[in-house]
Amino acid sequence: MDLKIIKIGEGIPEIMQFPNAIVDYTPQLKYKVEKKNAIDPSIIIKRKPYRQDDFICSVPCSTETQSVTRLIDFLSNDAVFYIETTVDNTTIQRKISNIDLPIIKNDARKYPDLIKFSLSSIYKEENYIDFSHLYSYGNNYGACYGF
């Protein structure tokens, strides 16, 4: 499965692509307000729906420390992140609201062959951005970033 993580920091998009990633996708419909009916408590009143999608990503990495630290540095920057992946022949693209970075457990700094991290997205409606046609002028020309 093809996985792309898009980072937009200071108006400049960067894409990190993982062609052999395994993505566990869990979509959920949640409600901001859930309360019991005053007359019949078995009836639950639900209002203000939103969606929360959870992605658990398993990315194969080489045994070099550079690939692991590069992934952690990429995800730990203060920027806006998007995930783009294909599930059941459908391209899914979500804005990331929460990132749980992988934990390196051993003190010898022997990095694993497979890195797992989780991403979650909270949204009301889907918006698709075509990142292949996204352009950027950078900081030299002011705040004209094209999106």
PyMOL commands that place a pseudoatom at each C-alpha (Angstrom):
pseudoatom trace, name=CA, resn=MET, resi=1, chain=A, elem=C, hetatm=0, pos=[0.000, 0.000, 0.000]
pseudoatom trace, name=CA, resn=ASP, resi=2, chain=A, elem=C, hetatm=0, pos=[1.276, 3.417, -0.901]
pseudoatom trace, name=CA, resn=LEU, resi=3, chain=A, elem=C, hetatm=0, pos=[1.461, 5.911, 1.969]
pseudoatom trace, name=CA, resn=LYS, resi=4, chain=A, elem=C, hetatm=0, pos=[2.302, 9.591, 1.643]
pseudoatom trace, name=CA, resn=ILE, resi=5, chain=A, elem=C, hetatm=0, pos=[2.735, 11.989, 4.525]
pseudoatom trace, name=CA, resn=ILE, resi=6, chain=A, elem=C, hetatm=0, pos=[2.661, 15.609, 3.436]
pseudoatom trace, name=CA, resn=LYS, resi=7, chain=A, elem=C, hetatm=0, pos=[4.122, 18.297, 5.683]
pseudoatom trace, name=CA, resn=ILE, resi=8, chain=A, elem=C, hetatm=0, pos=[3.428, 21.971, 5.037]
pseudoatom trace, name=CA, resn=GLY, resi=9, chain=A, elem=C, hetatm=0, pos=[5.721, 24.118, 7.147]
pseudoatom trace, name=CA, resn=GLU, resi=10, chain=A, elem=C, hetatm=0, pos=[6.163, 27.832, 6.449]
pseudoatom trace, name=CA, resn=GLY, resi=11, chain=A, elem=C, hetatm=0, pos=[4.181, 27.383, 3.234]
pseudoatom trace, name=CA, resn=ILE, resi=12, chain=A, elem=C, hetatm=0, pos=[6.578, 24.857, 1.711]
pseudoatom trace, name=CA, resn=PRO, resi=13, chain=A, elem=C, hetatm=0, pos=[5.184, 21.350, 1.103]
pseudoatom trace, name=CA, resn=GLU, resi=14, chain=A, elem=C, hetatm=0, pos=[7.393, 18.313, 1.701]
pseudoatom trace, name=CA, resn=ILE, resi=15, chain=A, elem=C, hetatm=0, pos=[6.277, 14.779, 0.887]
pseudoatom trace, name=CA, resn=MET, resi=16, chain=A, elem=C, hetatm=0, pos=[7.594, 11.611, 2.488]
pseudoatom trace, name=CA, resn=GLN, resi=17, chain=A, elem=C, hetatm=0, pos=[6.477, 8.528, 0.601]
pseudoatom trace, name=CA, resn=PHE, resi=18, chain=A, elem=C, hetatm=0, pos=[6.438, 4.912, 1.789]
pseudoatom trace, name=CA, resn=PRO, resi=19, chain=A, elem=C, hetatm=0, pos=[5.630, 2.455, -1.024]
pseudoatom trace, name=CA, resn=ASN, resi=20, chain=A, elem=C, hetatm=0, pos=[5.575, -0.714, 1.125]
pseudoatom trace, name=CA, resn=ALA, resi=21, chain=A, elem=C, hetatm=0, pos=[3.737, 0.596, 4.181]
pseudoatom trace, name=CA, resn=ILE, resi=22, chain=A, elem=C, hetatm=0, pos=[0.976, -1.269, 5.988]
pseudoatom trace, name=CA, resn=VAL, resi=23, chain=A, elem=C, hetatm=0, pos=[-1.871, 1.008, 7.102]
pseudoatom trace, name=CA, resn=ASP, resi=24, chain=A, elem=C, hetatm=0, pos=[-4.615, -0.039, 9.498]
pseudoatom trace, name=CA, resn=TYR, resi=25, chain=A, elem=C, hetatm=0, pos=[-7.472, 2.393, 8.879]
pseudoatom trace, name=CA, resn=THR, resi=26, chain=A, elem=C, hetatm=0, pos=[-10.309, 2.783, 11.418]
pseudoatom trace, name=CA, resn=PRO, resi=27, chain=A, elem=C, hetatm=0, pos=[-13.027, 5.341, 10.582]
pseudoatom trace, name=CA, resn=GLN, resi=28, chain=A, elem=C, hetatm=0, pos=[-15.424, 6.365, 13.373]
pseudoatom trace, name=CA, resn=LEU, resi=29, chain=A, elem=C, hetatm=0, pos=[-18.495, 8.566, 13.621]
pseudoatom trace, name=CA, resn=LYS, resi=30, chain=A, elem=C, hetatm=0, pos=[-18.626, 10.417, 16.936]
pseudoatom trace, name=CA, resn=TYR, resi=31, chain=A, elem=C, hetatm=0, pos=[-20.810, 13.096, 18.481]
pseudoatom trace, name=CA, resn=LYS, resi=32, chain=A, elem=C, hetatm=0, pos=[-19.785, 16.172, 20.401]
pseudoatom trace, name=CA, resn=VAL, resi=33, chain=A, elem=C, hetatm=0, pos=[-22.969, 16.136, 22.504]
pseudoatom trace, name=CA, resn=GLU, resi=34, chain=A, elem=C, hetatm=0, pos=[-24.385, 12.865, 23.826]
pseudoatom trace, name=CA, resn=LYS, resi=35, chain=A, elem=C, hetatm=0, pos=[-26.909, 12.982, 26.628]
pseudoatom trace, name=CA, resn=LYS, resi=36, chain=A, elem=C, hetatm=0, pos=[-29.755, 10.891, 27.940]
pseudoatom trace, name=CA, resn=ASN, resi=37, chain=A, elem=C, hetatm=0, pos=[-33.364, 11.884, 27.454]
pseudoatom trace, name=CA, resn=ALA, resi=38, chain=A, elem=C, hetatm=0, pos=[-34.879, 13.368, 30.641]
pseudoatom trace, name=CA, resn=ILE, resi=39, chain=A, elem=C, hetatm=0, pos=[-38.106, 11.375, 30.276]
pseudoatom trace, name=CA, resn=ASP, resi=40, chain=A, elem=C, hetatm=0, pos=[-36.715, 8.091, 28.974]
pseudoatom trace, name=CA, resn=PRO, resi=41, chain=A, elem=C, hetatm=0, pos=[-33.021, 7.568, 29.921]
pseudoatom trace, name=CA, resn=SER, resi=42, chain=A, elem=C, hetatm=0, pos=[-32.710, 4.665, 27.479]
pseudoatom trace, name=CA, resn=ILE, resi=43, chain=A, elem=C, hetatm=0, pos=[-32.912, 7.174, 24.602]
pseudoatom trace, name=CA, resn=ILE, resi=44, chain=A, elem=C, hetatm=0, pos=[-29.609, 8.919, 23.914]
pseudoatom trace, name=CA, resn=ILE, resi=45, chain=A, elem=C, hetatm=0, pos=[-29.724, 12.267, 22.146]
pseudoatom trace, name=CA, resn=LYS, resi=46, chain=A, elem=C, hetatm=0, pos=[-26.750, 12.821, 19.825]
pseudoatom trace, name=CA, resn=ARG, resi=47, chain=A, elem=C, hetatm=0, pos=[-25.837, 16.179, 18.289]
pseudoatom trace, name=CA, resn=LYS, resi=48, chain=A, elem=C, hetatm=0, pos=[-22.969, 17.783, 16.400]
pseudoatom trace, name=CA, resn=PRO, resi=49, chain=A, elem=C, hetatm=0, pos=[-21.545, 14.762, 14.545]
pseudoatom trace, name=CA, resn=TYR, resi=50, chain=A, elem=C, hetatm=0, pos=[-17.916, 14.599, 13.475]
pseudoatom trace, name=CA, resn=ARG, resi=51, chain=A, elem=C, hetatm=0, pos=[-15.616, 11.929, 12.144]
pseudoatom trace, name=CA, resn=GLN, resi=52, chain=A, elem=C, hetatm=0, pos=[-12.424, 10.620, 13.667]
pseudoatom trace, name=CA, resn=ASP, resi=53, chain=A, elem=C, hetatm=0, pos=[-10.183, 8.438, 11.549]
pseudoatom trace, name=CA, resn=ASP, resi=54, chain=A, elem=C, hetatm=0, pos=[-7.289, 6.551, 13.099]
pseudoatom trace, name=CA, resn=PHE, resi=55, chain=A, elem=C, hetatm=0, pos=[-4.350, 5.319, 11.054]
pseudoatom trace, name=CA, resn=ILE, resi=56, chain=A, elem=C, hetatm=0, pos=[-1.830, 2.864, 12.481]
pseudoatom trace, name=CA, resn=CYS, resi=57, chain=A, elem=C, hetatm=0, pos=[1.103, 2.862, 10.084]
pseudoatom trace, name=CA, resn=SER, resi=58, chain=A, elem=C, hetatm=0, pos=[3.780, 0.202, 9.909]
pseudoatom trace, name=CA, resn=VAL, resi=59, chain=A, elem=C, hetatm=0, pos=[6.676, 1.328, 7.785]
pseudoatom trace, name=CA, resn=PRO, resi=60, chain=A, elem=C, hetatm=0, pos=[9.571, -0.964, 6.853]
pseudoatom trace, name=CA, resn=CYS, resi=61, chain=A, elem=C, hetatm=0, pos=[12.894, 0.760, 7.442]
pseudoatom trace, name=CA, resn=SER, resi=62, chain=A, elem=C, hetatm=0, pos=[16.420, -0.144, 6.705]
pseudoatom trace, name=CA, resn=THR, resi=63, chain=A, elem=C, hetatm=0, pos=[18.702, -0.919, 9.619]
pseudoatom trace, name=CA, resn=GLU, resi=64, chain=A, elem=C, hetatm=0, pos=[20.443, 2.387, 9.135]
pseudoatom trace, name=CA, resn=THR, resi=65, chain=A, elem=C, hetatm=0, pos=[19.800, 4.892, 11.877]
pseudoatom trace, name=CA, resn=GLN, resi=66, chain=A, elem=C, hetatm=0, pos=[19.367, 7.662, 9.306]
pseudoatom trace, name=CA, resn=SER, resi=67, chain=A, elem=C, hetatm=0, pos=[16.014, 6.396, 8.002]
pseudoatom trace, name=CA, resn=VAL, resi=68, chain=A, elem=C, hetatm=0, pos=[14.530, 6.129, 11.509]
pseudoatom trace, name=CA, resn=THR, resi=69, chain=A, elem=C, hetatm=0, pos=[15.789, 9.505, 12.699]
pseudoatom trace, name=CA, resn=ARG, resi=70, chain=A, elem=C, hetatm=0, pos=[14.713, 11.103, 9.410]
pseudoatom trace, name=CA, resn=LEU, resi=71, chain=A, elem=C, hetatm=0, pos=[11.158, 9.826, 9.924]
pseudoatom trace, name=CA, resn=ILE, resi=72, chain=A, elem=C, hetatm=0, pos=[11.039, 10.997, 13.547]
pseudoatom trace, name=CA, resn=ASP, resi=73, chain=A, elem=C, hetatm=0, pos=[12.483, 14.424, 12.637]
pseudoatom trace, name=CA, resn=PHE, resi=74, chain=A, elem=C, hetatm=0, pos=[9.976, 14.760, 9.791]
pseudoatom trace, name=CA, resn=LEU, resi=75, chain=A, elem=C, hetatm=0, pos=[7.001, 14.004, 12.061]
pseudoatom trace, name=CA, resn=SER, resi=76, chain=A, elem=C, hetatm=0, pos=[8.174, 16.010, 15.077]
pseudoatom trace, name=CA, resn=ASN, resi=77, chain=A, elem=C, hetatm=0, pos=[8.327, 19.412, 13.375]
pseudoatom trace, name=CA, resn=ASP, resi=78, chain=A, elem=C, hetatm=0, pos=[5.700, 22.043, 14.061]
pseudoatom trace, name=CA, resn=ALA, resi=79, chain=A, elem=C, hetatm=0, pos=[3.764, 22.023, 10.786]
pseudoatom trace, name=CA, resn=VAL, resi=80, chain=A, elem=C, hetatm=0, pos=[0.483, 21.006, 9.190]
pseudoatom trace, name=CA, resn=PHE, resi=81, chain=A, elem=C, hetatm=0, pos=[0.415, 17.341, 8.200]
pseudoatom trace, name=CA, resn=TYR, resi=82, chain=A, elem=C, hetatm=0, pos=[-1.745, 15.408, 5.756]
pseudoatom trace, name=CA, resn=ILE, resi=83, chain=A, elem=C, hetatm=0, pos=[-1.918, 11.682, 5.140]
pseudoatom trace, name=CA, resn=GLU, resi=84, chain=A, elem=C, hetatm=0, pos=[-2.737, 10.225, 1.752]
pseudoatom trace, name=CA, resn=THR, resi=85, chain=A, elem=C, hetatm=0, pos=[-3.218, 6.499, 1.281]
pseudoatom trace, name=CA, resn=THR, resi=86, chain=A, elem=C, hetatm=0, pos=[-5.215, 4.057, -0.809]
pseudoatom trace, name=CA, resn=VAL, resi=87, chain=A, elem=C, hetatm=0, pos=[-7.749, 1.791, 0.904]
pseudoatom trace, name=CA, resn=ASP, resi=88, chain=A, elem=C, hetatm=0, pos=[-9.913, -0.572, -1.190]
pseudoatom trace, name=CA, resn=ASN, resi=89, chain=A, elem=C, hetatm=0, pos=[-9.024, 1.246, -4.451]
pseudoatom trace, name=CA, resn=THR, resi=90, chain=A, elem=C, hetatm=0, pos=[-10.074, 4.580, -2.935]
pseudoatom trace, name=CA, resn=THR, resi=91, chain=A, elem=C, hetatm=0, pos=[-7.629, 7.385, -2.217]
pseudoatom trace, name=CA, resn=ILE, resi=92, chain=A, elem=C, hetatm=0, pos=[-8.077, 8.754, 1.293]
pseudoatom trace, name=CA, resn=GLN, resi=93, chain=A, elem=C, hetatm=0, pos=[-6.604, 12.085, 2.267]
pseudoatom trace, name=CA, resn=ARG, resi=94, chain=A, elem=C, hetatm=0, pos=[-6.977, 13.547, 5.742]
pseudoatom trace, name=CA, resn=LYS, resi=95, chain=A, elem=C, hetatm=0, pos=[-5.522, 16.426, 7.726]
pseudoatom trace, name=CA, resn=ILE, resi=96, chain=A, elem=C, hetatm=0, pos=[-3.676, 15.052, 10.744]
pseudoatom trace, name=CA, resn=SER, resi=97, chain=A, elem=C, hetatm=0, pos=[-4.664, 16.349, 14.171]
pseudoatom trace, name=CA, resn=ASN, resi=98, chain=A, elem=C, hetatm=0, pos=[-2.651, 13.993, 16.401]
pseudoatom trace, name=CA, resn=ILE, resi=99, chain=A, elem=C, hetatm=0, pos=[0.641, 12.148, 15.887]
pseudoatom trace, name=CA, resn=ASP, resi=100, chain=A, elem=C, hetatm=0, pos=[1.957, 9.414, 18.184]
pseudoatom trace, name=CA, resn=LEU, resi=101, chain=A, elem=C, hetatm=0, pos=[5.617, 8.922, 17.372]
pseudoatom trace, name=CA, resn=PRO, resi=102, chain=A, elem=C, hetatm=0, pos=[7.343, 5.545, 17.569]
pseudoatom trace, name=CA, resn=ILE, resi=103, chain=A, elem=C, hetatm=0, pos=[9.143, 4.682, 20.777]
pseudoatom trace, name=CA, resn=ILE, resi=104, chain=A, elem=C, hetatm=0, pos=[12.675, 3.323, 20.555]
pseudoatom trace, name=CA, resn=LYS, resi=105, chain=A, elem=C, hetatm=0, pos=[12.768, 0.947, 23.521]
pseudoatom trace, name=CA, resn=ASN, resi=106, chain=A, elem=C, hetatm=0, pos=[16.337, -0.292, 23.705]
pseudoatom trace, name=CA, resn=ASP, resi=107, chain=A, elem=C, hetatm=0, pos=[19.270, 1.703, 25.012]
pseudoatom trace, name=CA, resn=ALA, resi=108, chain=A, elem=C, hetatm=0, pos=[21.690, 0.284, 22.484]
pseudoatom trace, name=CA, resn=ARG, resi=109, chain=A, elem=C, hetatm=0, pos=[19.835, 2.258, 19.767]
pseudoatom trace, name=CA, resn=LYS, resi=110, chain=A, elem=C, hetatm=0, pos=[19.342, -0.775, 17.578]
pseudoatom trace, name=CA, resn=TYR, resi=111, chain=A, elem=C, hetatm=0, pos=[16.524, 0.332, 15.358]
pseudoatom trace, name=CA, resn=PRO, resi=112, chain=A, elem=C, hetatm=0, pos=[13.826, -2.139, 14.324]
pseudoatom trace, name=CA, resn=ASP, resi=113, chain=A, elem=C, hetatm=0, pos=[13.075, -3.256, 10.782]
pseudoatom trace, name=CA, resn=LEU, resi=114, chain=A, elem=C, hetatm=0, pos=[9.456, -2.115, 11.107]
pseudoatom trace, name=CA, resn=ILE, resi=115, chain=A, elem=C, hetatm=0, pos=[8.451, 1.212, 12.653]
pseudoatom trace, name=CA, resn=LYS, resi=116, chain=A, elem=C, hetatm=0, pos=[4.895, 1.700, 13.931]
pseudoatom trace, name=CA, resn=PHE, resi=117, chain=A, elem=C, hetatm=0, pos=[3.305, 5.071, 14.547]
pseudoatom trace, name=CA, resn=SER, resi=118, chain=A, elem=C, hetatm=0, pos=[-0.265, 6.263, 14.707]
pseudoatom trace, name=CA, resn=LEU, resi=119, chain=A, elem=C, hetatm=0, pos=[-2.007, 9.270, 13.219]
pseudoatom trace, name=CA, resn=SER, resi=120, chain=A, elem=C, hetatm=0, pos=[-5.520, 10.512, 13.857]
pseudoatom trace, name=CA, resn=SER, resi=121, chain=A, elem=C, hetatm=0, pos=[-7.715, 12.949, 12.000]
pseudoatom trace, name=CA, resn=ILE, resi=122, chain=A, elem=C, hetatm=0, pos=[-10.803, 14.787, 13.229]
pseudoatom trace, name=CA, resn=TYR, resi=123, chain=A, elem=C, hetatm=0, pos=[-13.030, 16.442, 10.629]
pseudoatom trace, name=CA, resn=LYS, resi=124, chain=A, elem=C, hetatm=0, pos=[-16.628, 17.290, 9.716]
pseudoatom trace, name=CA, resn=GLU, resi=125, chain=A, elem=C, hetatm=0, pos=[-16.398, 17.083, 5.936]
pseudoatom trace, name=CA, resn=GLU, resi=126, chain=A, elem=C, hetatm=0, pos=[-13.842, 15.747, 3.509]
pseudoatom trace, name=CA, resn=ASN, resi=127, chain=A, elem=C, hetatm=0, pos=[-11.634, 18.123, 1.538]
pseudoatom trace, name=CA, resn=TYR, resi=128, chain=A, elem=C, hetatm=0, pos=[-9.280, 16.852, -1.142]
pseudoatom trace, name=CA, resn=ILE, resi=129, chain=A, elem=C, hetatm=0, pos=[-6.116, 18.751, -2.092]
pseudoatom trace, name=CA, resn=ASP, resi=130, chain=A, elem=C, hetatm=0, pos=[-4.201, 17.799, -5.218]
pseudoatom trace, name=CA, resn=PHE, resi=131, chain=A, elem=C, hetatm=0, pos=[-0.638, 18.034, -3.921]
pseudoatom trace, name=CA, resn=SER, resi=132, chain=A, elem=C, hetatm=0, pos=[0.837, 17.296, -7.347]
pseudoatom trace, name=CA, resn=HIS, resi=133, chain=A, elem=C, hetatm=0, pos=[-0.322, 20.740, -8.531]
pseudoatom trace, name=CA, resn=LEU, resi=134, chain=A, elem=C, hetatm=0, pos=[0.562, 22.594, -5.356]
pseudoatom trace, name=CA, resn=TYR, resi=135, chain=A, elem=C, hetatm=0, pos=[3.143, 25.313, -5.811]
pseudoatom trace, name=CA, resn=SER, resi=136, chain=A, elem=C, hetatm=0, pos=[5.163, 27.424, -3.454]
pseudoatom trace, name=CA, resn=TYR, resi=137, chain=A, elem=C, hetatm=0, pos=[7.127, 30.633, -3.811]
pseudoatom trace, name=CA, resn=GLY, resi=138, chain=A, elem=C, hetatm=0, pos=[8.934, 30.282, -0.516]
pseudoatom trace, name=CA, resn=ASN, resi=139, chain=A, elem=C, hetatm=0, pos=[9.693, 33.042, 1.947]
pseudoatom trace, name=CA, resn=ASN, resi=140, chain=A, elem=C, hetatm=0, pos=[11.636, 35.264, -0.475]
pseudoatom trace, name=CA, resn=TYR, resi=141, chain=A, elem=C, hetatm=0, pos=[8.477, 36.556, -2.169]
pseudoatom trace, name=CA, resn=GLY, resi=142, chain=A, elem=C, hetatm=0, pos=[6.218, 37.082, 0.822]
pseudoatom trace, name=CA, resn=ALA, resi=143, chain=A, elem=C, hetatm=0, pos=[3.233, 35.012, 1.850]
pseudoatom trace, name=CA, resn=CYS, resi=144, chain=A, elem=C, hetatm=0, pos=[2.059, 33.885, -1.626]
pseudoatom trace, name=CA, resn=TYR, resi=145, chain=A, elem=C, hetatm=0, pos=[2.131, 30.117, -1.254]
pseudoatom trace, name=CA, resn=GLY, resi=146, chain=A, elem=C, hetatm=0, pos=[-0.578, 29.017, -3.669]
pseudoatom trace, name=CA, resn=PHE, resi=147, chain=A, elem=C, hetatm=0, pos=[-2.961, 27.385, -1.222]
for i in range(1, 147): cmd.bond("trace and resi %d" % i, "trace and resi %d" % (i + 1))
show_as sticks, trace
zoom trace
